[in-house]
Amino acid sequence: MKIKKKILLCCRNECEYSNKLISFLKKKNIDLKIFFSKRYKEKIPKILTKTNYDLILSFRSYLILNKKILNNCKIAVNFHPSLPKYRGVGGANYAIINKDKNFGSTAHIIDDKIDYGRIIDVKKFKINKNIKLKDLINKTHKNMLLQAMKLFKDILLNEDKLLKKINKCKIKWSKNYGDVKKLNDFYTLKIDIDKSFFKKYINATVFNKFIPKVEINGVKFSLIDKKN
C-alpha cells in the first residue's frame, strides 16, 4: 500500500480562496493537515512542529515559519500575493501608485528570510490603469489560487520536476523590502500645515457630524482626530 504524502496547509481564516484551495486538496490522495491563520505575529502551535511533512504550503497565512518547522519538512512553498518586484507587504498598493501595467503572484521556496527563497513560478496578469485596490487584491488572490492548484497538480509532489522548474526560472527578487512601517507611512498623507494651527482648527470645527475637510484636486476628504 502506497503511503500518503503528509501535507501541511497554512492558510487564512474565513478566506474564500483558502477554502477553495482546501476543497481542491481534499480531493487528492494525501494526508492533509490545516492550520488557519488569524493574525500577524502568530506563534506556531507546538503540535505542528512534531510532525515530519513532505510539503508545507503557505497560502495567505500570517505565520512566519521558523527553522524548527522548516527542518521538519522536505519542501516548504509560499504563495506571495505580488510580483517579485515587491517583497514584503503593500505590493498591490505600490503597483497602483506606480501605474504598473502588470501584477500577479509569486510561488517560492520558504527559507529563513522573508520573500527571499528560490522562485518557482510567477503568474502575471494585466491591470487597468484605473483599477481600485479592492479589485486588484481580489484578482490577485484568485490568480494565486489558480497558480497554487496548477503547481500542486504538476510539480509540487515531485522533487525532480520541482527542482527542474526552479533551475529554469531566472526571475530574481527585488532587493527592496516593504515592511509594515513603510506601508503605514504610505497610508499617511502628509500636508504641510502648522501643527499648533491644525489642532486649533480641529477644535474649532469638529462637532458631532460636522467634520472639516481637505480638498485635493477637487476631491474632498474628511479629517478625523483619532484622539477624540
N, CA, C and O of each residue as an XYZ file, in Angstrom:
912
protein
N       0.843     -1.204      0.000
C       0.000      0.000      0.000
C       0.874      1.249      0.000
O       1.793      1.375      0.810
N       0.580      2.168     -0.914
C       1.356      3.390     -1.044
C       1.050      4.346      0.105
O      -0.112      4.620      0.407
N       2.123      4.856      0.748
C       1.953      5.772      1.875
C       1.568      7.156      1.365
O       2.198      7.690      0.453
N       0.542      7.720      1.957
C       0.096      9.060      1.560
C       1.109     10.116      2.004
O       1.664     10.036      3.100
N       1.337     11.083      1.157
C       2.255     12.165      1.494
C       1.598     13.100      2.501
O       0.414     13.425      2.400
N       2.402     13.524      3.476
C       1.895     14.404      4.528
C       2.057     15.864      4.118
O       3.165     16.336      3.861
N       0.936     16.563      4.063
C       0.922     17.961      3.627
C       0.361     18.829      4.749
O      -0.664     18.498      5.345
N       1.039     19.940      5.031
C       0.519     20.944      5.959
C       0.175     22.191      5.165
O       1.027     22.762      4.485
N      -1.075     22.605      5.257
C      -1.522     23.842      4.606
C      -1.750     24.909      5.671
O      -2.605     24.753      6.544
N      -0.983     25.989      5.595
C      -1.180     27.153      6.462
C      -1.898     28.202      5.624
O      -1.335     28.731      4.665
N      -3.138     28.501      5.985
C      -3.935     29.401      5.165
C      -4.697     30.396      6.034
O      -4.566     30.388      7.258
N      -5.480     31.238      5.406
C      -6.169     32.339      6.101
C      -7.537     31.909      6.611
O      -8.301     31.255      5.901
N      -7.833     32.280      7.838
C      -9.144     32.009      8.415
C     -10.217     32.848      7.725
O     -10.002     34.025      7.436
N     -11.372     32.238      7.463
C     -12.508     32.921      6.840
C     -12.124     33.575      5.513
O     -12.444     34.738      5.265
N     -11.445     32.822      4.682
C     -11.000     33.308      3.374
C     -11.557     32.387      2.291
O     -11.304     31.183      2.311
N     -12.309     32.943      1.353
C     -12.940     32.121      0.317
C     -11.912     31.407     -0.552
O     -12.152     30.284     -0.995
N     -10.773     32.044     -0.800
C      -9.762     31.419     -1.655
C      -9.029     30.302     -0.908
O      -8.666     29.289     -1.506
N      -8.814     30.484      0.389
C      -8.244     29.410      1.206
C      -9.180     28.214      1.231
O      -8.738     27.071      1.117
N     -10.467     28.474      1.379
C     -11.458     27.390      1.411
C     -11.510     26.634      0.084
O     -11.693     25.417      0.058
N     -11.349     27.368     -1.014
C     -11.349     26.710     -2.326
C     -10.104     25.833     -2.496
O     -10.164     24.762     -3.100
N      -8.990     26.299     -1.961
C      -7.769     25.501     -2.032
C      -7.906     24.241     -1.167
O      -7.449     23.166     -1.555
N      -8.532     24.377     -0.006
C      -8.777     23.225      0.867
C      -9.639     22.184      0.149
O      -9.337     20.991      0.169
N     -10.706     22.651     -0.478
C     -11.595     21.736     -1.215
C     -10.838     20.999     -2.312
O     -11.048     19.806     -2.528
N      -9.965     21.710     -2.994
C      -9.142     21.117     -4.050
C      -8.209     20.048     -3.477
O      -8.095     18.960     -4.042
N      -7.548     20.348     -2.371
C      -6.572     19.429     -1.794
C      -7.233     18.194     -1.171
O      -6.660     17.105     -1.182
N      -8.420     18.371     -0.640
C      -9.121     17.250     -0.008
C      -9.505     16.170     -1.017
O      -9.771     15.029     -0.640
N      -9.533     16.525     -2.270
C      -9.861     15.557     -3.317
C      -8.635     14.738     -3.736
O      -8.747     13.782     -4.504
N      -7.469     15.127     -3.223
C      -6.231     14.437     -3.584
C      -5.934     13.326     -2.578
O      -6.414     13.350     -1.445
N      -5.163     12.387     -2.999
C      -4.799     11.250     -2.148
C      -3.606     11.610     -1.263
O      -2.492     11.127     -1.470
N      -3.862     12.468     -0.273
C      -2.811     12.963      0.609
C      -3.301     12.955      2.050
O      -4.500     12.875      2.319
N      -2.349     13.038      2.966
C      -2.650     13.188      4.394
C      -2.543     14.678      4.703
O      -1.447     15.204      4.900
N      -3.691     15.351      4.744
C      -3.718     16.813      4.826
C      -4.023     17.313      6.237
O      -5.001     16.909      6.866
N      -3.144     18.213      6.717
C      -3.405     18.941      7.958
C      -3.539     20.418      7.613
O      -2.864     20.921      6.714
N      -4.419     21.109      8.340
C      -4.701     22.513      8.028
C      -4.533     23.367      9.273
O      -5.027     23.027     10.348
N      -3.828     24.483      9.112
C      -3.749     25.476     10.181
C      -4.330     26.784      9.656
O      -3.869     27.314      8.645
N      -5.350     27.304     10.352
C      -5.972     28.563      9.955
C      -5.299     29.727     10.678
O      -5.320     29.814     11.906
N      -4.711     30.606      9.900
C      -4.016     31.768     10.433
C      -4.998     32.933     10.621
O      -5.820     33.207      9.747
N      -4.903     33.614     11.774
C      -5.875     34.648     12.100
C      -5.286     36.043     12.305
O      -6.009     37.035     12.204
N      -3.999     36.134     12.589
C      -3.437     37.449     12.910
C      -1.924     37.462     12.677
O      -1.277     36.418     12.581
N      -1.386     38.682     12.590
C       0.057     38.846     12.452
C       0.757     38.397     13.728
O       0.171     38.414     14.811
N       2.019     37.996     13.588
C       2.880     37.589     14.699
C       2.318     36.403     15.478
O       2.524     36.284     16.686
N       1.611     35.534     14.775
C       1.138     34.307     15.392
C       2.315     33.390     15.699
O       3.323     33.395     14.993
N       2.173     32.610     16.752
C       3.170     31.602     17.076
C       2.715     30.250     16.534
O       1.529     29.922     16.558
N       3.654     29.493     16.057
C       3.338     28.184     15.504
C       2.978     27.234     16.644
O       3.766     27.074     17.576
N       1.818     26.608     16.590
C       1.455     25.626     17.625
C       2.501     24.511     17.693
O       2.940     24.005     16.660
N       2.890     24.138     18.883
C       3.939     23.128     19.058
C       3.592     21.811     18.385
O       4.472     21.107     17.889
N       2.305     21.481     18.371
C       1.892     20.208     17.783
C       2.257     20.108     16.302
O       2.478     19.013     15.783
N       2.319     21.262     15.623
C       2.658     21.258     14.194
C       4.134     20.983     13.957
O       4.515     20.526     12.880
N       4.961     21.256     14.949
C       6.413     21.071     14.797
C       6.859     19.644     15.105
O       8.036     19.320     14.952
N       5.935     18.793     15.536
C       6.280     17.434     15.932
C       6.077     16.418     14.809
O       6.326     15.226     14.990
N       5.627     16.894     13.655
C       5.375     16.006     12.517
C       6.359     16.308     11.391
O       6.716     17.464     11.164
N       6.790     15.277     10.698
C       7.614     15.456      9.507
C       6.714     15.499      8.283
O       5.933     14.579      8.045
N       6.828     16.576      7.506
C       5.950     16.774      6.354
C       6.725     16.578      5.055
O       7.922     16.851      4.967
N       6.001     16.099      4.058
C       6.574     16.063      2.714
C       6.508     17.437      2.068
O       7.367     17.801      1.265
N       5.481     18.194      2.425
C       5.279     19.510      1.809
C       4.497     20.418      2.750
O       3.497     20.004      3.336
N       4.957     21.653      2.888
C       4.202     22.689      3.596
C       3.829     23.760      2.585
O       4.677     24.246      1.836
N       2.557     24.119      2.570
C       2.072     25.188      1.701
C       1.627     26.360      2.552
O       0.830     26.191      3.475
N       2.126     27.529      2.256
C       1.707     28.748      2.938
C       0.907     29.584      1.944
O       1.444     30.057      0.943
N      -0.384     29.758      2.232
C      -1.281     30.449      1.308
C      -2.094     31.472      2.096
O      -2.991     31.100      2.852
N      -1.789     32.745      1.926
C      -2.452     33.828      2.636
C      -2.313     33.693      4.160
O      -3.180     34.152      4.903
N      -1.256     33.082      4.611
C      -1.045     32.861      6.040
C      -0.214     33.989      6.647
O       0.676     34.540      5.999
N      -0.522     34.323      7.909
C       0.267     35.320      8.637
C       1.523     34.702      9.240
O       2.451     35.423      9.606
N       1.563     33.391      9.345
C       2.660     32.705     10.017
C       4.001     32.932      9.327
O       4.103     32.874      8.102
N       5.015     33.188     10.129
C       6.387     33.178      9.646
C       6.982     31.854     10.119
O       7.225     31.669     11.312
N       7.213     30.944      9.193
C       7.697     29.617      9.553
C       9.154     29.671     10.012
O      10.017     30.191      9.305
N       9.417     29.133     11.194
C      10.777     29.168     11.736
C      11.580     27.947     11.293
O      11.062     27.043     10.638
N      12.855     27.948     11.669
C      13.762     26.882     11.226
C      13.329     25.516     11.734
O      13.523     24.506     11.058
N      12.737     25.485     12.935
C      12.356     24.213     13.536
C      11.348     23.468     12.663
O      11.506     22.277     12.396
N      10.309     24.184     12.221
C       9.294     23.516     11.395
C       9.803     23.313      9.969
O       9.436     22.332      9.322
N      10.643     24.223      9.470
C      11.194     24.055      8.121
C      12.114     22.842      8.054
O      12.197     22.170      7.027
N      12.804     22.569      9.158
C      13.689     21.402      9.200
C      12.916     20.088      9.247
O      13.469     19.012      9.019
N      11.617     20.203      9.552
C      10.779     19.005      9.639
C      10.003     18.726      8.351
O       9.081     17.910      8.344
N      10.370     19.392      7.279
C       9.682     19.143      6.008
C      10.686     19.080      4.868
O      11.765     19.667      4.939
N      10.316     18.364      3.822
C      11.189     18.254      2.656
C      11.189     19.550      1.861
O      12.238     20.035      1.436
N       9.982     20.109      1.663
C       9.833     21.329      0.860
C       8.764     22.212      1.488
O       7.712     21.720      1.898
N       9.025     23.496      1.565
C       8.024     24.468      2.025
C       7.885     25.548      0.959
O       8.875     26.128      0.512
N       6.650     25.807      0.560
C       6.389     26.746     -0.537
C       5.410     27.816     -0.078
O       4.389     27.518      0.543
N       5.732     29.055     -0.388
C       4.843     30.182     -0.089
C       4.313     30.777     -1.393
O       4.998     30.800     -2.415
N       3.066     31.258     -1.319
C       2.475     31.966     -2.451
C       2.349     33.435     -2.055
O       1.519     33.814     -1.228
N       3.192     34.235     -2.668
C       3.303     35.668     -2.339
C       2.354     36.460     -3.232
O       2.431     36.345     -4.455
N       1.450     37.272     -2.643
C       0.444     37.987     -3.440
C       0.986     39.235     -4.137
O       0.448     40.332     -3.989
N       2.039     39.045     -4.882
C       2.652     40.157     -5.611
C       3.726     39.596     -6.533
O       4.121     38.436     -6.415
N       4.188     40.429     -7.442
C       5.337     40.072     -8.259
C       6.618     40.214     -7.429
O       6.605     40.901     -6.407
N       7.725     39.581     -7.845
C       8.986     39.688     -7.094
C       9.489     41.132     -6.952
O      10.350     41.423     -6.122
N       8.943     42.015     -7.766
C       9.303     43.429     -7.684
C       8.979     44.011     -6.315
O       9.651     44.933     -5.853
N       7.949     43.470     -5.668
C       7.504     43.983     -4.371
C       7.582     42.884     -3.325
O       6.646     42.100     -3.166
N       8.703     42.828     -2.610
C       8.834     41.910     -1.480
C       8.093     42.496     -0.274
O       7.881     43.706     -0.198
N       7.706     41.641      0.655
C       7.043     42.124      1.857
C       5.590     42.479      1.607
O       4.925     41.868      0.770
N       5.098     43.477      2.343
C       3.689     43.860      2.256
C       3.505     45.101      1.384
O       4.446     45.855      1.137
N       2.265     45.292      0.925
C       1.922     46.522      0.203
C       2.127     46.488     -1.294
O       2.047     47.528     -1.948
N       2.391     45.313     -1.857
C       2.669     45.234     -3.291
C       1.560     45.801     -4.149
O       1.822     46.543     -5.095
N       0.319     45.460     -3.828
C      -0.817     45.952     -4.620
C      -0.941     47.468     -4.529
O      -1.247     48.132     -5.519
N      -0.701     48.013     -3.335
C      -0.756     49.471     -3.151
C       0.260     50.169     -4.051
O      -0.058     51.128     -4.755
N       1.494     49.657     -4.007
C       2.575     50.295     -4.753
C       2.400     50.113     -6.262
O       2.772     50.989     -7.042
N       1.840     48.984     -6.666
C       1.619     48.747     -8.097
C       0.652     49.774     -8.670
O       0.837     50.252     -9.789
N      -0.384     50.113     -7.897
C      -1.370     51.094     -8.361
C      -0.751     52.483     -8.422
O      -0.902     53.191     -9.418
N      -0.058     52.873     -7.364
C       0.505     54.220     -7.308
C       1.623     54.391     -8.343
O       1.860     55.498     -8.825
N       2.309     53.289     -8.684
C       3.395     53.345     -9.669
C       2.915     53.146    -11.103
O       3.712     53.140    -12.040
N       1.583     52.981    -11.265
C       0.965     52.810    -12.579
C       1.523     51.596    -13.333
O       1.737     51.647    -14.544
N       1.749     50.517    -12.598
C       2.233     49.284    -13.228
C       1.182     48.728    -14.196
O      -0.020     48.821    -13.948
N       1.643     48.169    -15.262
C       0.735     47.592    -16.263
C       0.429     46.123    -15.977
O      -0.560     45.577    -16.467
N       1.295     45.488    -15.173
C       1.110     44.071    -14.835
C       1.251     43.856    -13.334
O       1.961     44.585    -12.641
N       0.555     42.835    -12.859
C       0.697     42.423    -11.474
C       0.579     40.911    -11.450
O       0.478     40.287    -12.506
N       0.588     40.302    -10.256
C       0.481     38.859    -10.216
C       0.871     38.276     -8.877
O       0.823     38.956     -7.852
N       1.263     36.999     -8.892
C       1.643     36.299     -7.668
C       2.894     35.470     -7.921
O       3.197     35.090     -9.052
N       3.613     35.202     -6.832
C       4.903     34.522     -6.919
C       4.933     33.304     -6.002
O       4.666     33.420     -4.806
N       5.254     32.152     -6.550
C       5.450     30.942     -5.746
C       6.949     30.763     -5.521
O       7.738     30.825     -6.463
N       7.332     30.541     -4.266
C       8.761     30.423     -3.978
C       9.012     29.487     -2.802
O       8.128     29.250     -1.978
N      10.220     28.965     -2.741
C      10.643     28.140     -1.623
C      10.802     29.039     -0.392
O      11.321     30.151     -0.488
N      10.350     28.543      0.760
C      10.487     29.311      2.003
C      11.841     29.004      2.628
O      12.198     27.842      2.825
N      12.598     30.071      2.942
C      13.831     29.895      3.707
C      13.752     30.769      4.949
O      12.658     31.162      5.353
N      14.887     31.083      5.563
C      14.858     31.816      6.823
C      14.742     33.322      6.644
O      14.793     34.066      7.623
N      14.584     33.787      5.389
C      14.352     35.201      5.133
C      12.979     35.373      4.500
O      12.485     34.472      3.822
N      12.360     36.537      4.723
C      11.014     36.774      4.208
C      11.057     37.125      2.725
O      11.780     38.031      2.309
N      10.263     36.388      1.927
C      10.179     36.629      0.476
C      11.563     36.697     -0.144
O      11.937     37.686     -0.775
N      12.307     35.631      0.049
C      13.700     35.634     -0.407
C      14.106     34.308     -1.054
O      15.071     34.266     -1.817
N      13.376     33.222     -0.755
C      13.756     31.903     -1.253
C      13.639     31.770     -2.759
O      13.026     32.613     -3.415
N      14.221     30.716     -3.309
C      14.253     30.486     -4.753
C      12.846     30.532     -5.346
O      11.918     29.910     -4.831
N      12.712     31.277     -6.429
C      11.409     31.435     -7.085
C      11.119     30.223     -7.961
O      11.957     29.776     -8.744
N       9.895     29.704     -7.801
C       9.447     28.557     -8.591
C       8.694     29.019     -9.827
O       8.908     28.520    -10.931
N       7.791     30.000     -9.612
C       6.885     30.385    -10.694
C       6.318     31.779    -10.430
O       6.057     32.146     -9.284
N       6.133     32.536    -11.483
C       5.478     33.847    -11.409
C       4.308     33.853    -12.376
O       4.476     33.585    -13.565
N       3.125     34.159    -11.868
C       1.919     34.171    -12.710
C       1.411     35.607    -12.801
O       0.939     36.170    -11.813
N       1.512     36.200    -14.006
C       1.162     37.608    -14.214
C      -0.223     37.781    -14.828
O      -0.780     36.867    -15.437
N      -0.757     38.987    -14.644
C      -1.956     39.400    -15.369
C      -1.886     40.911    -15.577
O      -1.210     41.621    -14.832
N      -2.587     41.389    -16.592
C      -2.606     42.817    -16.882
C      -3.581     43.531    -15.951
O      -4.590     42.960    -15.540
N      -3.271     44.779    -15.624
C      -4.176     45.566    -14.781
C      -4.524     46.889    -15.465
O      -3.707     47.505    -16.148
N      -5.764     47.291    -15.249
C      -6.259     48.549    -15.785
C      -5.663     49.720    -15.007
O      -5.466     49.617    -13.796
N      -5.379     50.808    -15.671
C      -4.746     51.954    -15.000
C      -5.643     52.586    -13.946
O      -5.153     53.297    -13.069
N      -6.953     52.340    -14.015
C      -7.882     52.910    -13.041
C      -8.377     51.880    -12.020
O      -9.368     52.119    -11.330
N      -7.696     50.746    -11.924
C      -8.134     49.701    -11.016
C      -8.071     50.160     -9.561
O      -7.171     50.905     -9.175
N      -9.034     49.709     -8.762
C      -9.073     50.052     -7.343
C      -8.421     48.935     -6.540
O      -8.334     47.790     -6.984
N      -7.962     49.300     -5.339
C      -7.206     48.369     -4.511
C      -7.993     47.086     -4.226
O      -7.444     45.990     -4.339
N      -9.260     47.211     -3.862
C     -10.075     46.040     -3.541
C     -10.143     45.080     -4.721
O     -10.019     43.868     -4.551
N     -10.341     45.626     -5.915
C     -10.444     44.792     -7.119
C      -9.109     44.118     -7.444
O      -9.076     42.961     -7.864
N      -8.012     44.849     -7.248
C      -6.701     44.282     -7.540
C      -6.362     43.169     -6.557
O      -5.811     42.143     -6.955
N      -6.682     43.354     -5.287
C      -6.414     42.329     -4.278
C      -7.222     41.068     -4.574
O      -6.684     39.963     -4.511
N      -8.501     41.218     -4.893
C      -9.336     40.060     -5.210
C      -8.825     39.311     -6.440
O      -8.789     38.081     -6.469
N      -8.433     40.081     -7.449
C      -7.914     39.469     -8.676
C      -6.600     38.731     -8.393
O      -6.338     37.672     -8.963
N      -5.790     39.297     -7.515
C      -4.513     38.683     -7.155
C      -4.725     37.368     -6.408
O      -4.045     36.379     -6.681
N      -5.663     37.359     -5.469
C      -5.924     36.138     -4.694
C      -6.491     35.028     -5.589
O      -6.166     33.854     -5.416
N      -7.322     35.406     -6.521
C      -7.845     34.418     -7.473
C      -6.714     33.872     -8.336
O      -6.638     32.667     -8.577
N      -5.847     34.748     -8.796
C      -4.694     34.365     -9.603
C      -3.782     33.423     -8.816
O      -3.267     32.442     -9.354
N      -3.595     33.737     -7.541
C      -2.734     32.949     -6.663
C      -3.313     31.553     -6.418
O      -2.577     30.570     -6.341
N      -4.643     31.483     -6.298
C      -5.310     30.189     -6.119
C      -5.096     29.296     -7.338
O      -4.746     28.125     -7.194
N      -5.302     29.837     -8.526
C      -5.104     29.070     -9.757
C      -3.650     28.620     -9.884
O      -3.372     27.506    -10.328
N      -2.739     29.485     -9.494
C      -1.317     29.155     -9.535
C      -1.009     27.994     -8.578
O      -0.296     27.057     -8.938
N      -1.555     28.068     -7.356
C      -1.307     27.031     -6.355
C      -1.850     25.683     -6.806
O      -1.179     24.662     -6.656
N      -3.049     25.671     -7.353
C      -3.659     24.415     -7.786
C      -2.879     23.791     -8.939
O      -2.659     22.580     -8.957
N      -2.462     24.612     -9.902
C      -1.731     24.083    -11.057
C      -0.363     23.526    -10.636
O       0.034     22.449    -11.080
N       0.346     24.258     -9.786
C       1.663     23.801     -9.359
C       1.565     22.535     -8.522
O       2.401     21.639     -8.644
N       0.544     22.458     -7.670
C       0.368     21.251     -6.863
C       0.098     20.040     -7.769
O       0.642     18.955     -7.567
N      -0.727     20.256     -8.734
C      -1.082     19.173     -9.662
C       0.108     18.742    -10.502
O       0.274     17.555    -10.783
N       0.946     19.708    -10.908
C       2.003     19.422    -11.882
C       3.343     19.005    -11.271
O       3.961     18.045    -11.731
N       3.800     19.735    -10.221
C       5.196     19.517     -9.816
C       5.473     19.452     -8.311
O       6.507     18.909     -7.920
N       4.609     19.974     -7.464
C       4.982     20.160     -6.056
C       5.225     18.865     -5.294
O       5.925     18.873     -4.282
N       4.665     17.754     -5.756
C       4.893     16.477     -5.086
C       5.969     15.641     -5.773
O       6.198     14.486     -5.416
N       6.622     16.242     -6.761
C       7.687     15.558     -7.488
C       8.961     16.407     -7.392
O       9.091     17.429     -8.065
N       9.887     15.968     -6.551
C      11.084     16.770     -6.273
C      11.922     17.031     -7.525
O      12.484     18.116     -7.677
N      12.008     16.061     -8.410
C      12.804     16.228     -9.633
C      12.190     17.300    -10.538
O      12.894     18.166    -11.058
N      10.865     17.228    -10.717
C      10.182     18.221    -11.547
C      10.264     19.609    -10.918
O      10.439     20.607    -11.618
N      10.136     19.664     -9.592
C      10.201     20.946     -8.887
C      11.573     21.575     -9.031
O      11.685     22.768     -9.316
N      12.614     20.785     -8.837
C      13.979     21.287     -8.958
C      14.250     21.779    -10.374
O      14.907     22.802    -10.566
N      13.748     21.055    -11.355
C      13.927     21.454    -12.755
C      13.226     22.794    -13.019
O      13.763     23.658    -13.714
N      12.032     22.954    -12.461
C      11.270     24.202    -12.615
C      12.003     25.374    -11.972
O      12.069     26.465    -12.540
N      12.557     25.138    -10.776
C      13.298     26.194    -10.066
C      14.532     26.601    -10.859
O      14.800     27.792    -11.018
N      15.280     25.635    -11.354
C      16.508     25.931    -12.104
C      16.214     26.645    -13.419
O      17.031     27.414    -13.925
N      15.026     26.372    -13.960
C      14.641     27.001    -15.223
C      14.203     28.448    -15.015
O      14.351     29.280    -15.910
N      13.663     28.747    -13.831
C      13.173     30.099    -13.551
C      14.343     31.024    -13.225
O      15.083     30.778    -12.272
N      14.511     32.074    -14.005
C      15.632     33.001    -13.837
C      15.209     34.325    -13.175
O      16.012     35.250    -13.057
N      13.957     34.402    -12.751
C      13.447     35.635    -12.135
C      13.991     35.772    -10.718
O      14.014     34.804     -9.957
N      14.427     36.977    -10.368
C      15.009     37.235     -9.055
C      14.133     38.209     -8.251
O      13.361     38.989     -8.807
N      14.281     38.133     -6.948
C      13.582     39.069     -6.068
C      14.202     40.456     -6.131
O      15.394     40.605     -6.400
N      13.384     41.465     -5.880
C      13.895     42.820     -5.730
C      14.720     42.898     -4.441
O      14.474     42.144     -3.499
N      15.677     43.791     -4.402
C      16.470     43.991     -3.185
C      15.683     44.789     -2.142
O      15.972     44.721     -0.947
N      14.694     45.540     -2.605
C      13.894     46.359     -1.693
C      12.848     45.516     -0.983
O      12.233     44.634     -1.582
N      12.652     45.799      0.303
C      11.673     45.065      1.099
C      10.672     46.037      1.717
O      11.062     47.004      2.372
N       9.379     45.778      1.508
C       8.337     46.652      2.045
C       7.801     46.110      3.360
O       7.086     45.108      3.372
N       8.141     46.764      4.474
C       7.653     46.305      5.770
C       6.397     47.071      6.181
O       5.934     47.952      5.456
N       5.851     46.730      7.345
C       4.604     47.342      7.818
C       4.783     48.837      8.050
O       3.875     49.620      7.767
N       5.944     49.242      8.561
C       6.191     50.662      8.818
C       6.124     51.482      7.528
O       5.535     52.562      7.498
N       6.735     50.955      6.466
C       6.710     51.653      5.178
C       5.283     51.762      4.651
O       4.900     52.783      4.079
N       4.504     50.706      4.846
C       3.126     50.725      4.375
C       2.285     51.712      5.186
O       1.431     52.403      4.632
N       2.526     51.776      6.493
C       1.820     52.753      7.338
C       2.163     54.180      6.925
O       1.298     55.056      6.907
N       3.429     54.405      6.594
C       3.840     55.732      6.114
C       3.155     56.057      4.795
O       2.768     57.199      4.550
N       3.006     55.039      3.944
C       2.336     55.216      2.658
C       0.888     55.652      2.856
O       0.355     56.434      2.069
N       0.256     55.141      3.911
C      -1.141     55.463      4.198
C      -1.324     56.826      4.871
O      -2.451     57.289      5.045
N      -0.229     57.454      5.242
C      -0.307     58.764      5.894
C       0.007     59.862      4.889
O       1.155     60.038      4.481
N      -1.021     60.592      4.497
C      -0.834     61.691      3.546
C      -0.413     62.930      4.321
O      -1.193     63.477      5.100
N       0.812     63.369      4.107
C       1.357     64.492      4.874
C       1.103     65.812      4.156
O       1.488     65.997      3.002
N       0.451     66.716      4.863
C       0.174     68.037      4.327
C       0.885     69.060      5.208
O       0.768     69.021      6.433
N       1.604     69.954      4.595
C       2.428     70.911      5.344
C       1.561     72.014      5.960
O       1.357     73.076      5.370
N       1.058     71.726      7.169
C       0.254     72.700      7.909
C       0.865     72.855      9.292
O       1.301     71.873      9.894
N       0.898     74.086      9.801
C       1.424     74.333     11.134
C       0.670     73.498     12.172
O      -0.560     73.529     12.221
N       1.407     72.752     13.000
C       0.798     71.813     13.940
C      -0.131     72.495     14.944
O      -1.236     72.016     15.199
N       0.321     73.612     15.511
C      -0.494     74.292     16.521
C      -1.779     74.848     15.900
O      -2.843     74.792     16.517
N      -1.676     75.392     14.662
C      -2.872     75.903     13.983
C      -3.829     74.767     13.657
O      -5.045     74.906     13.785
N      -3.256     73.623     13.229
C      -4.100     72.488     12.855
C      -4.910     71.987     14.058
O      -6.088     71.659     13.916
N      -4.285     71.927     15.235
C      -5.002     71.490     16.440
C      -6.134     72.451     16.776
O      -7.233     72.028     17.134
N      -5.860     73.744     16.660
C      -6.905     74.732     16.933
C      -8.025     74.639     15.902
O      -9.202     74.796     16.227
N      -7.639     74.381     14.658
C      -8.623     74.266     13.582
C      -9.557     73.073     13.830
O     -10.769     73.175     13.639
N      -8.981     71.945     14.256
C      -9.786     70.773     14.579
C     -10.726     71.090     15.738
O     -11.909     70.752     15.699
N     -10.193     71.738     16.762
C     -11.013     72.098     17.924
C     -12.156     73.040     17.548
O     -13.232     73.011     18.146
N     -11.897     73.867     16.550
C     -12.881     74.881     16.161
C     -13.926     74.365     15.174
O     -14.913     75.047     14.902
N     -13.715     73.176     14.643
C     -14.608     72.708     13.574
C     -15.324     71.386     13.859
O     -16.435     71.178     13.373
N     -14.713     70.489     14.635
C     -15.300     69.161     14.861
C     -16.433     69.231     15.882
O     -16.225     69.639     17.025
N     -17.619     68.835     15.465
C     -18.774     68.788     16.370
C     -19.809     67.830     15.791
O     -20.407     68.101     14.750
N     -20.016     66.688     16.491
C     -20.953     65.672     16.034
C     -20.678     65.282     14.574
O     -19.591     64.799     14.255
N     -21.649     65.490     13.701
C     -21.483     65.095     12.294
C     -20.730     66.139     11.474
O     -20.414     65.907     10.307
N     -20.444     67.285     12.082
C     -19.723     68.335     11.348
C     -18.220     68.087     11.465
O     -17.641     68.171     12.548
N     -17.603     67.779     10.318
C     -16.184     67.422     10.278
C     -15.507     68.231      9.176
O     -16.019     68.297      8.059
N     -14.372     68.843      9.473
C     -13.666     69.608      8.438
C     -13.151     68.700      7.331
O     -12.979     67.496      7.519
N     -12.910     69.304      6.174
C     -12.461     68.517      5.011
C     -11.254     69.179      4.373
O     -11.060     70.390      4.481
N     -10.461     68.381      3.719
C      -9.356     68.894      2.927
C      -9.649     68.533      1.477
O     -10.069     67.416      1.173
N      -9.422     69.489      0.593
C      -9.700     69.263     -0.821
C      -8.392     69.139     -1.587
O      -7.522     70.006     -1.509
N      -8.272     68.045     -2.325
C      -7.079     67.803     -3.137
C      -7.525     67.534     -4.564
O      -8.187     66.535     -4.843
N      -7.157     68.428     -5.453
C      -7.538     68.298     -6.868
C      -9.039     68.080     -7.050
O      -9.466     67.253     -7.856
N      -9.829     68.833     -6.290
C     -11.272     68.771     -6.436
C     -11.955     67.655     -5.675
O     -13.183     67.570     -5.677
N     -11.171     66.783     -5.012
C     -11.737     65.683     -4.223
C     -11.645     66.031     -2.749
O     -10.568     66.375     -2.261
N     -12.768     65.946     -2.027
C     -12.798     66.302     -0.608
C     -12.638     65.070      0.271
O     -13.261     64.035      0.038
N     -11.772     65.207      1.305
C     -11.537     64.146      2.265
C     -11.851     64.649      3.673
O     -11.469     65.761      4.037
N     -12.538     63.841      4.452
C     -12.868     64.230      5.831
C     -11.642     64.075      6.729
O     -10.860     63.136      6.576
N     -11.486     65.010      7.667
C     -10.385     64.960      8.623
C     -10.931     64.451      9.961
O     -11.897     65.001     10.490
N     -10.326     63.423     10.493
C     -10.801     62.849     11.754
C      -9.670     62.890     12.772
O      -8.552     62.464     12.484
N      -9.959     63.396     13.945
C      -8.994     63.409     15.041
C      -9.145     62.099     15.813
O     -10.139     61.903     16.511
N      -8.171     61.208     15.692
C      -8.292     59.885     16.325
C      -8.288     59.951     17.844
O      -8.746     59.017     18.502
N      -7.787     61.023     18.400
C      -7.693     61.130     19.857
C      -9.035     61.431     20.501
O      -9.207     61.247     21.706
N      -9.983     61.892     19.699
C     -11.297     62.249     20.243
C     -12.379     61.307     19.730
O     -13.548     61.457     20.085
